[in-house]
Amino acid sequence: MTPFSYRRPASSMDASALAALKGHKLLGGGTNLVDLMRKGVEHPTTLVDVTALSSEIIEMEGGGLLIGAAARNSAVAAHPLVRAHYPMLSRAILAGASAQIRNMATVAGNLLQRTRCAYFNDPAASRCNKRQPGSGCDALEGFNRYHAILGGSPGCIATHPSDMCVALMALDAQIHLAGSAGTRIVPLADFYRLPGDSPHLETTMEIGELITAVEIPASAMGQRSAYRKVRDRASYAFALVSVAAGVSMQDGTIEDIRLAFGGIAPRPWRALQAEAALRGGPATPEAMAAAMDAELAVARPAAGNAFKVELLKRTTAAVLLELTGDRS
Ligand SMILES: Cc1cc2nc3c(=O)[nH]c(=O)nc-3n(C[C@H](O)[C@H](O)[C@H](O)COP(=O)(O)OP(=O)(O)OC[C@H]3O[C@@H](n4cnc5c(N)ncnc54)[C@H](O)[C@@H]3O)c2cc1C
C-alpha cells in the first residue's frame, strides 16, 4: 500500500477544501476505499476522514427523512422511522454485505462505492477503462456473468454494486452536496453518469464536493414496498439482479408505482418505462410481462449474462404480485 497521511476535519467546508486538493480522498467507514488501496486500485496521498460529519436521521417537516452522510448503514436499517415508512430501504441495506461491514459503512460511502468488476479490481493483470481511461475493457469478452445488461457502453459494462442505492432510487432520494461554490441538492436520478466513452467519470459531483446528507421525500408507496435480491450465495454476495418496488393500489388497479433494479446496470436503474406501462392498469402477470418487455427492449446482455433478462423479469413479477395481492 502506498504511504498516506490522515486528516479529520470537523466541518463539511473544511472537508470540501481538503477534498479539492490533489491526492486527497474522503474516507467514510473505509470498507471499500481501504480495500482498493490494498489492491493498488486507489493511491491517495491523504485520507480525509469525514465520519465526524452528521450521522443524524431526522424527520423533516411535512414528512420525509434527512439522513446524515456519516450515518452507518446498520443505524439506517434499524431506525424506527425507516422501518415504519420505508421498509424497502431497511431490507435493501440488510441484504448487503455483513453485519460487521454494515456497522462500519456510511451512507455516503455506500453511494460512492466502486464497482466489483473483477477486471477493475485487478490492476496487475487486467485492462479497465474505468481504472485507466483508454486502456480497454477485459470484461467485454471475459467473465461477465455479473455485468450490465442495460446502460453499458463499448468501453465499460461494470455494474453499480449497491443494494441501498436501488431502494433510494425507487424512493426518489435526493443527494445534498457541499463544495467551494456552496451547497446544492441533486436528485439521485441525476447523480450517476452512464459510462459512455468516459467510464472513469461516475457521478455528476464537482471536484471538491462531498455528500452531506440524503433526503427521502414522504411517500405513500414507501409502506407497501419490498426489496428482493437474487445472488449466487444466500448471504455475503452481490446481486445478480435485485428489485426495489413500491405500489399504491385503488380498486384492484395500480394507482402509482416505483420500480428500480440493481445488479444489471452501471447505476441503480429506475424502470420508468415499466412504471409508465403499469400505472393505471391491472396488476396481472400479463401486464407485468408486457411492462418488463418494454423496459428491457434495449437490453444488451454480454455472452455470460443473458440469463439476467429472464431472471429480472421473473423477480420483478414475483415482487409485484406479492405487493399487489389481496391483503385483506
Ligand atoms: C466483503 C464485502 C461484501 C459487500 N457486500 C455488499 C453487498 O452485498 N451489497 C452492497 O450494497 N454493498 C456491499 N459491500 C460494500 C459496502 O456496502 C461498501 O463497502 C460500503 O457501503 C462503503 O461505505 P464506506 O463508508 O465504508 O465507504 P468508504 O470505503 O470509506 O468510501 C467509499 C467511497 O466513498 C467516498 N466517500 C465517503 N464518504 C464521502 C462523502 N461524505 N462525500 C463524498 N465521498 C465520500 C470515498 O472517498 C470513497 O471513494 C460489501 C463490501 C465488502 C467489503
The ligand as an SDF file (V2000), in Angstrom:
LIG
                    3D

 53 58  0  0  0  0  0  0  0  0999 V2000
  -16.9100   -8.3120    1.6340 C   0  0  0  0  0  0  0  0  0  0  0  0
  -17.8490   -7.2040    1.2440 C   0  0  0  0  0  0  0  0  0  0  0  0
  -19.1330   -7.5210    0.8330 C   0  0  0  0  0  0  0  0  0  0  0  0
  -20.0130   -6.4890    0.4800 C   0  0  0  0  0  0  0  0  0  0  0  0
  -21.2840   -6.7960    0.0590 N   0  0  0  0  0  0  0  0  0  0  0  0
  -22.1270   -5.8020   -0.3050 C   0  0  0  0  0  0  0  0  0  0  0  0
  -23.4410   -6.0830   -0.7780 C   0  0  0  0  0  0  0  0  0  0  0  0
  -23.8580   -7.2360   -0.8690 O   0  0  0  0  0  0  0  0  0  0  0  0
  -24.2370   -5.0240   -1.1110 N   0  0  0  0  0  0  0  0  0  0  0  0
  -23.8020   -3.7440   -1.0140 C   0  0  0  0  0  0  0  0  0  0  0  0
  -24.5710   -2.8270   -1.3190 O   0  0  0  0  0  0  0  0  0  0  0  0
  -22.5680   -3.4450   -0.5980 N   0  0  0  0  0  0  0  0  0  0  0  0
  -21.7310   -4.4330   -0.2450 C   0  0  0  0  0  0  0  0  0  0  0  0
  -20.4700   -4.1350    0.1620 N   0  0  0  0  0  0  0  0  0  0  0  0
  -19.9890   -2.7660    0.0070 C   0  0  0  0  0  0  0  0  0  0  0  0
  -20.2180   -1.9170    1.2020 C   0  0  0  0  0  0  0  0  0  0  0  0
  -21.5980   -1.6210    1.2990 O   0  0  0  0  0  0  0  0  0  0  0  0
  -19.4050   -0.6660    0.9520 C   0  0  0  0  0  0  0  0  0  0  0  0
  -18.0420   -1.0250    1.0720 O   0  0  0  0  0  0  0  0  0  0  0  0
  -19.7440    0.4390    1.9080 C   0  0  0  0  0  0  0  0  0  0  0  0
  -21.0820    0.8240    1.7940 O   0  0  0  0  0  0  0  0  0  0  0  0
  -18.8620    1.6510    1.6620 C   0  0  0  0  0  0  0  0  0  0  0  0
  -19.0830    2.5810    2.7050 O   0  0  0  0  0  0  0  0  0  0  0  0
  -17.8500    3.1930    3.4870 P   0  0  0  0  0  0  0  0  0  0  0  0
  -18.3850    4.2350    4.4040 O   0  0  0  0  0  0  0  0  0  0  0  0
  -17.0060    2.1340    4.1330 O   0  0  0  0  0  0  0  0  0  0  0  0
  -17.0720    3.8560    2.2780 O   0  0  0  0  0  0  0  0  0  0  0  0
  -15.5140    4.1390    2.0440 P   0  0  0  0  0  0  0  0  0  0  0  0
  -14.8290    2.8720    1.6930 O   0  0  0  0  0  0  0  0  0  0  0  0
  -14.9890    4.9050    3.2220 O   0  0  0  0  0  0  0  0  0  0  0  0
  -15.6110    5.1220    0.8130 O   0  0  0  0  0  0  0  0  0  0  0  0
  -16.1680    4.7210   -0.4200 C   0  0  0  0  0  0  0  0  0  0  0  0
  -16.0960    5.9110   -1.3730 C   0  0  0  0  0  0  0  0  0  0  0  0
  -16.9570    6.9550   -0.9000 O   0  0  0  0  0  0  0  0  0  0  0  0
  -16.2300    8.1820   -0.8150 C   0  0  0  0  0  0  0  0  0  0  0  0
  -16.8370    8.9400    0.2750 N   0  0  0  0  0  0  0  0  0  0  0  0
  -17.0300    8.5460    1.5530 C   0  0  0  0  0  0  0  0  0  0  0  0
  -17.6990    9.4910    2.2390 N   0  0  0  0  0  0  0  0  0  0  0  0
  -17.9500   10.5150    1.3730 C   0  0  0  0  0  0  0  0  0  0  0  0
  -18.6470   11.7640    1.4590 C   0  0  0  0  0  0  0  0  0  0  0  0
  -19.2280   12.1850    2.5940 N   0  0  0  0  0  0  0  0  0  0  0  0
  -18.7330   12.5260    0.3480 N   0  0  0  0  0  0  0  0  0  0  0  0
  -18.1570   12.1350   -0.8190 C   0  0  0  0  0  0  0  0  0  0  0  0
  -17.4710   10.9700   -0.9420 N   0  0  0  0  0  0  0  0  0  0  0  0
  -17.4030   10.1640    0.1290 C   0  0  0  0  0  0  0  0  0  0  0  0
  -14.7900    7.7630   -0.5830 C   0  0  0  0  0  0  0  0  0  0  0  0
  -13.8860    8.7700   -0.9790 O   0  0  0  0  0  0  0  0  0  0  0  0
  -14.7030    6.5260   -1.4520 C   0  0  0  0  0  0  0  0  0  0  0  0
  -14.4660    6.9010   -2.7830 O   0  0  0  0  0  0  0  0  0  0  0  0
  -19.5790   -5.1410    0.5530 C   0  0  0  0  0  0  0  0  0  0  0  0
  -18.2830   -4.8410    0.9900 C   0  0  0  0  0  0  0  0  0  0  0  0
  -17.4180   -5.8490    1.3350 C   0  0  0  0  0  0  0  0  0  0  0  0
  -16.0390   -5.4890    1.7920 C   0  0  0  0  0  0  0  0  0  0  0  0
  1  2  1  0
  2  3  1  0
  2 52  2  0
  3  4  2  0
  4  5  1  0
  4 50  1  0
  5  6  2  0
  6  7  1  0
  6 13  1  0
  7  8  2  0
  7  9  1  0
  9 10  1  0
 10 11  2  0
 10 12  1  0
 12 13  2  0
 13 14  1  0
 14 15  1  0
 14 50  1  0
 15 16  1  0
 16 17  1  0
 16 18  1  0
 18 19  1  0
 18 20  1  0
 20 21  1  0
 20 22  1  0
 22 23  1  0
 23 24  1  0
 24 25  2  0
 24 26  1  0
 24 27  1  0
 27 28  1  0
 28 29  2  0
 28 30  1  0
 28 31  1  0
 31 32  1  0
 32 33  1  0
 33 34  1  0
 33 48  1  0
 34 35  1  0
 35 36  1  0
 35 46  1  0
 36 37  1  0
 36 45  1  0
 37 38  2  0
 38 39  1  0
 39 40  1  0
 39 45  2  0
 40 41  1  0
 40 42  2  0
 42 43  1  0
 43 44  2  0
 44 45  1  0
 46 47  1  0
 46 48  1  0
 48 49  1  0
 50 51  2  0
 51 52  1  0
 52 53  1  0
M  END
$$$$
